[in-house]
């Protein structure tokens, strides 16, 4: 049991490191300062509930910026509501917040189905939910969609970031042979262009 908890914590820390890299190095959107600040609050909220309300307010403010994809913003808001569930004390409060967050994220992805960042936020959020939420299939679908989108967008992001995302996908996604080959080709291309 102790080894299992240690492994789970290790996976969570790996996720946080990967998420931080993704959030800090994403350059796909304008108005980077406000968005970067909101992302930082999101990251802090994962570990500390005192940042949750500030993060939600920051992302809600971004919804008024026409230059920023509202689907992406709402995906973050949904993830933050799910985090409220993580930090809630009572089981019924946990369920209420997580379910509300899932609904918001699902609607947000319908607004912006090709946004890799939104897919990654929803995918990783649902990936770490307990089994009884029955969202593993949804997480895997988001990861496969990211794999489909990567060939057209991977050059828009920092090389190390994409390599880390690919590493996460290889470790945590049920990949087909074609998807494995596609990820390997992207990794090889990035490594060749790094020199």
Buried (B, 14 or more C-beta within 10 A) or exposed (E): EEEEEEEEEEBEEBBBEBBBBBBEBBEBBEEEEBBBBBBBBBBBBBEEBEBBEBBBEBBBEBEEBEEBBBBBBBBBBBBBBBBBBBBBEEEEEBBBBBBBBBEBBBEBBEBBEEBBBBBBBBBBBBBBBEEEBEBEEBBBBBBBBBBBBBEEBBEEBBBEBBBBBBBBBBEBBEBEEEBBEBBEEBBEBBEEEEE
